[in-house]
Amino acid sequence: RYETVAAFLGHCRSNLPILSSYLNTVPFATVLETLTAKSCALDISYDRLEWFGDAVLKLIQTDTLLNSIELKKWVTCLHEGDLTALRSAMGANDRLMHAAQNAGIDRFILRQAMGRGQWAPKCLDLWIKDDDGTKTYVPLDEELLSDKVCADMVEAILGVVYLEHGYEASFKVADELG
């Protein structure tokens, strides 16, 4: 678990500077909680942070819809039911999963219970070099992540940033994640 959190923080330092700047002050145990799915069968999981993050994401989406210069002209004409549907589409699990994948953070989710001798880092890539010199990628983990697990992690990240640093920080992180 320590290695996964350390690798996640390193990835953020290299690729997500805004998120990294906020995670620098978050306790290590809280970052671990942010990355831990309930299926990991630990005493902690991201469920609480995901709940906060879901609410923060809805606020960010509402703020974006109502204050966007490009959208303002036609958003003001929509019925509240249409606005809710539009906001729901913005935060759909598949959209959040793609944001997690594009940011490269999906590979750090802790989702399997770890038994003695069963652990392998999720952030390793395996490349097999053929006789002709071409490389073929072989995933070490055959299990595919569900849209929901990836979406929950994104929401947990927004939740922890909101709780530690407030709305403006979570808005910046959401923008960086896409």
Helices and strands as residue ranges (DSSP letters): H 2-15, H 17-23, H 28-35, G 38-40, H 47-67, H 72-75, H 80-90, H 93-103, G 106-108, E 126-129, E 135-138, H 147-165, H 167-177
